[in-house]
Amino acid sequence: QDGLTGSAWGDWTLYTASPLRFFGGGSSSYQSFDPATELGVQEPIGFWDPLGFTKGNDEAAFKRRRSVELKHGRVCMAACMGYITPQYYKFPGFLSPSLGVKFSDVPNGLAAFSKVPALGWVQIIFFAGIVEGSFGF
């Protein structure tokens, strides 16, 4: 930039790749959202959307779907760890002292549903609701 006049040194239209150009290129119109340019698009597949969820190029919907996908992935990882961990480790002591149920008495896998007392499930669901409401996940 010229210090005296404030104008650019040379023709501004020549600087098409300048990071100072918000809209890029030589066009002055607003660029629409392109999900194929988002982080995570990699070779050799490139942008892959076989069901056409991003057909409308709605950036807000794309970012919401991406955050929901991350949340579901995290829930799945926690569920897998919850399924695998009892194979190798069980807490010492009682799960329900009033009913005499020890942690070691609870079987692995889906058979555990029948052994955990109903109030235990209520506590688990209540805690999950508090986590969801408090942290905005």
Secondary structure, 3 states (H helix, E strand, C coil): CCCCCCCCCCCHHHCCCCCCCCCCCCCCCCCCCCHHHCCCCECCCECCCCCCCCCCCCHHHHHHHHHHHHHHHHHHHHHHHHHHHHHHCCCCCEEECCCCEEHHHCCCHHHHHHCCCHHHHHHHHHHHHHHHHHHCC
